[in-house]
Amino acid sequence: MSSALFVALVLPLLAGVHYYVWRRTVRDTTTPGSAWRRSGTVLIVLLGVLLVAAPPGERALPAPLATAVGWPGFVWMAGILYLALALLVGEVLRVILLRVERRRATAGATAAVRATPGARSMAGGEHVPGTGSASDTGSPEPEPEPASPAPIHPSRRLFVGRAVALASGAAATAAVGYGAYTALGPPRIKHITVPLARLDPAAHGFRIALISDIHLNVLVGRDRTRQLVDLLNGTEPDLVAIVGDLVEDADVADQGRAAEPLADLRATHGAFFVTGNHEFYSGAAQWVRFVRGLGLRTLRNERVALPGFDLAGVEDESGAEHGDGPDYEAALGGRDRDRAVVLLAHQPAQVDEAARYGVDLQLSGHTHGGQLWPFNQLMGLSEPNVAGLSRHGDTLLYVTRGTGFWGPPVRLGAEPDITVLELTSPRA
């Protein structure tokens, strides 16, 4: 996104959301001029500044400062999302509570009118000379009622504001806390069997450990990579496939050390890597050179023959802007059509070209499974598949949710995973 577009569209939106959150959590819960109101205002402004500064700070700031800015800034990305959503739901609770308080205030005012001497005259029930008293006529005395609903006392408005803010804050904190626990914890190891009609019986039972979107950044580093390598090696795969976005937005000089444990990957037929969009944001050439130095085989619009099937890999679609886009003809053209082919491609949307070239199975990442609710429900509008196995013509597409995160270190409704795919042949 260009800087001009960010300033024109995103900043006003962020400012509006922050104002709404400030109004409901600070203005509606504190008294004017109080220390609590001043402190709350400063906190909301500071968090907003850190949110905006965190993404560019990953590359522009020294590592310790980028981490110091990144943790509160990126966590607040998720925090303000769920706090704003909770507050919007809380508007219903606010209406109900204010209605209860208004009725209570009106009832109190009515009781006060009844207890006041001369209340009858105040209510319009005074005696008119020459007509006899109200009791003489046998007519019931009118019940005194206030002329209009009584106003809610300011202290009760504060109570309602604090109750809604507290409930919303608790809900948002629970969501972000659970999401952070999920995102930063170990990914789930999933196992799936994938039958391929053209798979040679010699490759029956071939196991591919698929991982994507590690997103090494200022919040996670070498220890995370070591954890993932140990998990991958523990599956005892025939092949490891890393389908892009190893790094978030960083140079090898900044995050290369964090990726070094990948050199310890163990698989019968080795580990393979294709680029994702974030490699191109960071400088794909430097990362390709680096992972090759770690012993990984990079597939840049090319394929290799493995026992029983071909393995191909293409560049990410974003590489076209840098002169290194996907070349499906180079990777898939001129091959033996009797052999099955598995394609590594970062984005699920690349399946259209894969199907055109007769690919049996495409392995992708990119989506993070939506990463954050409700985006995991909306992403299907723009992606052919958000997570799991799907069929597109004669081509199967499997999308892993990945192991990392972009932006907030939070996953809600999209747990991270490493998937072990076992290929089977109907002729075995």
C-alpha positions as CSV (number, residue, x, y, z in Angstrom):
1,M,0.0,0.0,0.0
2,S,1.4,3.4,-0.9
3,S,2.0,6.0,1.7
4,A,-0.5,8.4,0.2
5,L,-3.2,5.8,0.2
6,F,-2.4,4.9,3.8
7,V,-2.7,8.5,4.9
8,A,-5.9,9.1,2.9
9,L,-7.8,6.0,3.8
10,V,-6.3,4.0,6.7
11,L,-5.3,6.7,9.1
12,P,-8.7,8.4,9.2
13,L,-10.3,5.0,9.8
14,L,-7.9,4.2,12.6
15,A,-8.5,7.6,14.1
16,G,-12.2,7.1,14.0
17,V,-12.0,3.7,15.7
18,H,-9.7,5.1,18.4
19,Y,-12.1,8.0,19.0
20,Y,-15.0,5.6,19.4
21,V,-13.0,3.4,21.8
22,W,-11.8,6.5,23.8
23,R,-15.4,7.8,24.0
24,R,-16.8,4.6,25.4
25,T,-13.9,3.5,27.6
26,V,-12.6,6.9,28.8
27,R,-15.1,9.7,28.4
28,D,-18.1,7.7,29.4
29,T,-16.4,6.2,32.5
30,T,-14.6,9.1,34.0
31,T,-15.5,12.6,35.2
32,P,-14.3,15.7,33.3
33,G,-10.9,17.0,34.4
34,S,-10.1,13.9,36.5
35,A,-6.7,12.2,36.5
36,W,-8.3,9.0,35.2
37,R,-9.6,10.8,32.2
38,R,-6.2,12.4,31.4
39,S,-4.4,9.1,31.9
40,G,-6.9,7.1,29.8
41,T,-6.6,9.7,27.0
42,V,-2.8,9.5,27.0
43,L,-2.9,5.7,26.9
44,I,-5.3,5.5,23.9
45,V,-3.2,8.1,22.0
46,L,0.0,6.3,22.8
47,L,-1.3,2.9,21.8
48,G,-2.6,4.4,18.5
49,V,0.9,5.8,17.8
50,L,2.6,2.5,18.5
51,L,0.1,0.7,16.3
52,V,1.0,2.9,13.3
53,A,4.7,2.8,14.1
54,A,5.1,-0.9,14.6
55,P,4.9,-2.1,10.9
56,P,7.4,0.3,9.4
57,G,9.5,0.1,12.6
58,E,10.3,-3.6,11.8
59,R,12.8,-2.4,9.2
60,A,13.4,1.2,10.1
61,L,14.3,0.8,13.8
62,P,17.2,-1.0,15.5
63,A,16.2,-4.5,16.5
64,P,15.8,-3.8,20.3
65,L,13.7,-0.7,19.7
66,A,11.7,-2.4,16.9
67,T,10.8,-5.2,19.4
68,A,9.9,-2.7,22.1
69,V,7.6,-0.8,19.7
70,G,6.3,-4.0,18.1
71,W,5.0,-5.9,21.1
72,P,2.5,-3.2,22.3
73,G,1.8,-1.9,18.8
74,F,1.0,-5.3,17.2
75,V,-0.9,-6.6,20.2
76,W,-3.0,-3.4,20.2
77,M,-3.9,-4.2,16.5
78,A,-5.9,-7.1,17.8
79,G,-6.8,-5.4,21.0
80,I,-8.6,-2.5,19.4
81,L,-10.3,-4.8,16.9
82,Y,-11.9,-6.9,19.5
83,L,-12.5,-4.1,22.0
84,A,-14.3,-2.1,19.3
85,L,-16.4,-5.2,18.3
86,A,-17.2,-5.8,22.0
87,L,-18.2,-2.2,22.5
88,L,-20.5,-2.3,19.5
89,V,-22.2,-5.4,20.9
90,G,-22.3,-3.5,24.2
91,E,-24.4,-0.8,22.7
92,V,-27.3,-3.1,23.1
93,L,-26.5,-3.6,26.8
94,R,-26.1,0.2,27.1
95,V,-29.6,0.8,25.8
96,I,-31.1,-1.7,28.1
97,L,-29.3,-0.4,31.2
98,L,-30.1,3.2,30.4
99,R,-33.8,2.3,30.0
100,V,-33.7,0.6,33.4
101,E,-32.1,3.6,35.0
102,R,-34.6,6.0,33.4
103,R,-37.5,4.0,34.7
104,R,-35.9,3.9,38.1
105,A,-35.4,7.7,38.0
106,T,-39.0,8.2,36.8
107,A,-40.3,6.0,39.6
108,G,-38.3,7.9,42.2
109,A,-39.6,11.2,40.9
110,T,-43.2,9.9,41.0
111,A,-42.8,8.8,44.6
112,A,-41.3,12.2,45.5
113,V,-44.3,13.9,43.9
114,R,-46.8,11.8,45.8
115,A,-45.0,12.5,49.1
116,T,-44.9,16.2,48.5
117,P,-47.7,18.3,50.3
118,G,-50.1,19.8,47.7
119,A,-49.2,17.0,45.3
120,R,-52.8,16.9,44.1
121,S,-52.8,20.5,42.9
122,M,-49.4,19.8,41.2
123,A,-51.0,16.9,39.4
124,G,-54.1,18.9,38.2
125,G,-56.5,17.6,40.9
126,E,-57.2,20.9,42.7
127,H,-60.8,21.7,43.9
128,V,-62.8,24.2,41.8
129,P,-65.0,26.5,43.9
130,G,-68.8,25.9,43.5
131,T,-68.6,22.4,42.2
132,G,-68.1,20.5,45.5
133,S,-65.1,18.6,46.5
134,A,-63.7,15.7,44.6
135,S,-64.8,13.4,47.5
136,D,-68.3,14.8,47.3
137,T,-68.8,13.8,43.7
138,G,-67.4,10.3,44.4
139,S,-64.8,10.7,41.6
140,P,-61.4,9.0,42.4
141,E,-58.5,11.4,43.0
142,P,-56.1,11.4,40.0
143,E,-52.8,9.8,40.5
144,P,-50.0,12.3,40.4
145,E,-47.5,11.7,37.5
146,P,-44.4,13.7,36.6
147,A,-44.9,15.7,33.4
148,S,-42.1,13.8,31.6
149,P,-39.6,11.0,32.2
150,A,-37.1,12.0,34.9
151,P,-33.4,12.5,33.8
152,I,-30.8,9.9,34.8
153,H,-28.5,11.0,37.5
154,P,-24.9,11.5,36.2
155,S,-23.6,9.0,38.7
156,R,-25.9,6.3,37.2
157,R,-24.7,7.2,33.7
158,L,-21.2,6.7,34.9
159,F,-22.2,3.3,36.3
160,V,-23.7,2.2,33.0
161,G,-20.7,3.4,31.1
162,R,-18.3,1.6,33.4
163,A,-20.3,-1.6,33.3
164,V,-20.3,-1.7,29.5
165,A,-16.7,-0.8,29.3
166,L,-15.7,-3.4,31.9
167,A,-17.6,-6.1,30.2
168,S,-16.3,-5.2,26.7
169,G,-12.7,-4.9,28.0
170,A,-13.0,-8.4,29.7
171,A,-14.3,-9.9,26.5
172,A,-11.6,-8.3,24.3
173,T,-8.8,-9.3,26.8
174,A,-10.0,-12.9,26.8
175,A,-10.1,-13.0,23.0
176,V,-6.6,-11.5,22.6
177,G,-5.2,-13.6,25.4
178,Y,-6.4,-16.8,24.0
179,G,-5.4,-15.8,20.5
180,A,-1.9,-15.0,21.6
181,Y,-1.6,-18.3,23.4
182,T,-2.7,-20.0,20.2
183,A,-0.4,-18.1,17.9
184,L,2.7,-18.3,20.0
185,G,2.2,-21.9,21.1
186,P,3.3,-25.0,19.1
187,P,1.4,-25.6,15.9
188,R,-0.9,-28.6,15.6
189,I,0.5,-31.5,13.6
190,K,-2.2,-32.6,11.2
191,H,-2.2,-35.8,9.1
192,I,-4.2,-36.2,5.9
193,T,-4.2,-38.9,3.2
194,V,-4.4,-37.7,-0.4
195,P,-5.1,-40.2,-3.2
196,L,-3.6,-39.3,-6.6
197,A,-4.8,-41.2,-9.6
198,R,-1.6,-41.0,-11.5
199,L,0.8,-41.6,-8.6
200,D,3.2,-44.4,-9.3
201,P,2.8,-47.3,-6.9
202,A,6.4,-46.8,-6.0
203,A,5.4,-43.6,-4.3
204,H,2.5,-45.0,-2.4
205,G,2.7,-43.8,1.2
206,F,5.1,-40.9,0.3
207,R,4.9,-38.4,3.2
208,I,5.3,-34.6,2.7
209,A,5.6,-32.4,5.7
210,L,4.1,-29.1,4.7
211,I,4.8,-25.8,6.4
212,S,4.2,-22.2,5.4
213,D,4.1,-18.6,6.6
214,I,6.7,-18.9,9.4
215,H,7.0,-15.1,9.3
216,L,10.2,-14.5,11.2
217,N,10.0,-11.0,12.6
218,V,10.9,-8.8,15.6
219,L,8.5,-10.8,17.9
220,V,9.6,-14.3,17.1
221,G,13.0,-15.6,16.1
222,R,15.5,-18.4,16.4
223,D,13.8,-20.3,19.2
224,R,10.6,-20.5,17.2
225,T,12.5,-21.8,14.2
226,R,14.2,-24.4,16.3
227,Q,10.8,-25.5,17.7
228,L,9.4,-25.9,14.2
229,V,12.4,-27.8,12.9
230,D,12.1,-30.3,15.8
231,L,8.4,-30.7,15.1
232,L,9.0,-31.3,11.4
233,N,11.8,-33.8,12.1
234,G,9.6,-35.6,14.5
235,T,7.2,-36.4,11.8
236,E,9.9,-38.4,9.9
237,P,8.9,-37.2,6.5
238,D,10.1,-38.2,3.1
239,L,10.1,-34.5,2.1
240,V,9.7,-31.1,3.7
241,A,8.0,-28.4,1.7
242,I,8.2,-24.8,2.8
243,V,5.7,-22.8,0.6
244,G,6.7,-19.2,1.2
245,D,6.8,-16.3,3.7
246,L,9.7,-17.6,5.7
247,V,10.3,-14.0,6.8
248,E,7.9,-11.1,7.3
249,D,9.6,-7.9,6.2
250,A,13.4,-8.1,6.9
251,D,16.8,-8.5,5.4
252,V,19.0,-11.5,5.9
253,A,21.3,-9.3,8.0
254,D,18.4,-8.8,10.4
255,Q,16.6,-12.2,10.5
256,G,19.1,-14.6,8.9
257,R,20.3,-15.9,12.3
258,A,16.7,-16.7,13.2
259,A,16.4,-18.9,10.1
260,E,19.6,-20.9,10.6
261,P,18.0,-23.9,12.4
262,L,16.4,-24.8,9.0
263,A,19.8,-26.3,8.2
264,D,19.0,-29.1,10.6
265,L,15.8,-30.3,8.7
266,R,15.9,-34.0,8.0
267,A,13.9,-35.7,5.3
268,T,14.6,-38.7,3.0
269,H,14.4,-36.6,-0.2
270,G,15.4,-33.2,1.4
271,A,13.7,-29.9,2.0
272,F,12.3,-27.7,-0.7
273,F,11.4,-24.0,-0.7
274,V,9.4,-21.6,-2.9
275,T,9.0,-17.9,-2.5
276,G,6.0,-16.1,-1.0
277,N,4.9,-12.5,-1.3
278,H,6.9,-11.4,1.8
279,E,10.1,-12.7,0.3
280,F,9.6,-10.2,-2.5
281,Y,8.8,-7.4,-0.1
282,S,12.0,-8.2,1.7
283,G,14.2,-8.9,-1.3
284,A,13.7,-12.4,-2.7
285,A,17.2,-12.8,-4.2
286,Q,19.0,-12.5,-0.8
287,W,16.6,-15.0,0.9
288,V,16.9,-17.5,-1.9
289,R,20.7,-17.4,-1.7
290,F,20.5,-17.7,2.1
291,V,18.2,-20.7,2.2
292,R,20.2,-22.5,-0.4
293,G,23.2,-22.0,1.8
294,L,21.3,-23.8,4.6
295,G,20.9,-26.8,2.3
296,L,17.3,-26.3,1.1
297,R,16.5,-26.8,-2.5
298,T,14.7,-23.8,-4.0
299,L,12.2,-24.3,-6.9
300,R,12.0,-21.2,-8.9
301,N,9.8,-22.0,-11.9
302,E,11.3,-25.5,-12.2
303,R,10.6,-29.1,-11.3
304,V,12.5,-32.2,-10.2
305,A,11.8,-35.9,-10.7
306,L,11.2,-37.9,-7.5
307,P,10.5,-41.6,-7.2
308,G,6.9,-42.0,-8.5
309,F,6.0,-38.4,-9.3
310,D,7.3,-34.9,-10.2
311,L,7.7,-32.0,-7.8
312,A,7.4,-28.5,-9.2
313,G,7.6,-25.1,-7.7
314,V,6.7,-21.6,-9.0
315,E,7.4,-18.1,-7.8
316,D,4.8,-16.1,-6.0
317,E,2.4,-14.0,-8.0
318,S,3.8,-10.8,-6.4
319,G,7.2,-11.5,-8.0
320,A,5.8,-10.3,-11.3
321,E,6.2,-6.7,-10.0
322,H,9.9,-7.4,-9.5
323,G,10.5,-9.2,-12.8
324,D,10.4,-12.7,-11.2
325,G,6.8,-13.8,-11.6
326,P,5.6,-17.4,-11.9
327,D,6.4,-19.2,-15.1
328,Y,4.1,-22.2,-15.3
329,E,5.3,-23.3,-18.7
330,A,8.9,-23.5,-17.4
331,A,7.8,-25.4,-14.3
332,L,5.2,-27.7,-15.8
333,G,5.5,-27.7,-19.6
334,G,6.9,-30.6,-21.6
335,R,6.6,-33.1,-18.8
336,D,5.4,-36.8,-19.0
337,R,1.7,-36.5,-18.6
338,D,1.5,-40.1,-17.3
339,R,3.4,-39.1,-14.1
340,A,1.7,-37.3,-11.3
341,V,2.9,-33.8,-10.4
342,V,2.8,-32.0,-7.1
343,L,3.1,-28.2,-7.3
344,L,4.4,-25.9,-4.6
345,A,2.9,-22.4,-5.0
346,H,2.5,-19.9,-2.2
347,Q,-1.0,-18.5,-3.0
348,P,-4.1,-20.7,-3.4
349,A,-5.3,-18.4,-6.2
350,Q,-2.5,-19.9,-8.4
351,V,-4.6,-23.1,-8.6
352,D,-6.3,-21.8,-11.8
353,E,-3.0,-22.0,-13.7
354,A,-2.1,-25.3,-12.0
355,A,-5.4,-26.9,-13.2
356,R,-4.8,-25.6,-16.7
357,Y,-1.4,-27.5,-16.7
358,G,-2.9,-30.7,-15.3
359,V,-1.4,-30.5,-11.8
360,D,-2.6,-33.3,-9.6
361,L,-2.0,-31.6,-6.2
362,Q,-1.1,-28.0,-5.3
363,L,0.3,-27.2,-1.9
364,S,-0.1,-23.6,-0.7
365,G,-0.3,-21.3,2.3
366,H,-0.6,-17.5,2.4
367,T,-4.1,-17.3,4.0
368,H,-3.1,-18.0,7.6
369,G,-6.6,-19.6,7.7
370,G,-7.9,-16.0,8.0
371,Q,-5.8,-15.6,11.3
372,L,-8.4,-13.5,13.1
373,W,-12.1,-13.9,13.4
374,P,-14.2,-12.6,11.6
375,F,-11.7,-12.4,8.7
376,N,-11.5,-16.2,8.6
377,Q,-15.2,-16.1,7.6
378,L,-14.7,-13.4,5.0
379,M,-11.5,-14.6,3.3
380,G,-13.4,-17.2,1.3
381,L,-14.8,-14.3,-0.8
382,S,-11.3,-13.6,-2.3
383,E,-9.6,-17.0,-2.1
384,P,-10.5,-20.3,-3.7
385,N,-9.8,-22.1,-0.5
386,V,-8.8,-20.7,2.9
387,A,-7.7,-23.9,4.6
388,G,-7.8,-27.6,4.0
389,L,-8.4,-29.8,0.9
390,S,-10.5,-28.8,-2.0
391,R,-11.0,-29.8,-5.6
392,H,-10.7,-27.5,-8.6
393,G,-11.4,-29.5,-11.8
394,D,-9.0,-32.4,-11.8
395,T,-6.6,-30.6,-9.5
396,L,-6.6,-31.0,-5.7
397,L,-5.6,-27.9,-3.6
398,Y,-4.4,-28.2,0.0
399,V,-3.9,-25.0,2.0
400,T,-2.2,-25.0,5.3
401,R,-3.0,-22.3,7.9
402,G,0.8,-21.8,8.4
403,T,2.7,-21.5,11.7
404,G,3.2,-17.8,12.0
405,F,1.3,-14.6,11.9
406,W,1.3,-11.2,10.2
407,G,0.9,-8.2,12.4
408,P,-0.7,-9.1,15.8
409,P,0.7,-12.2,17.4
410,V,-2.8,-13.5,17.7
411,R,-4.8,-16.3,16.0
412,L,-8.5,-16.6,16.7
413,G,-10.4,-19.3,14.9
414,A,-7.4,-20.3,12.8
415,E,-4.9,-22.4,14.8
416,P,-1.4,-22.8,13.3
417,D,-0.6,-26.1,11.8
418,I,2.0,-28.3,10.1
419,T,0.4,-30.8,7.8
420,V,1.8,-34.2,6.9
421,L,0.2,-35.4,3.6
422,E,0.5,-39.0,2.8
423,L,0.2,-39.6,-1.0
424,T,-1.6,-42.8,-2.0
425,S,-1.9,-44.6,-5.3
426,P,-5.0,-46.5,-6.3
427,R,-2.7,-49.0,-8.2
428,A,-0.8,-49.9,-5.0
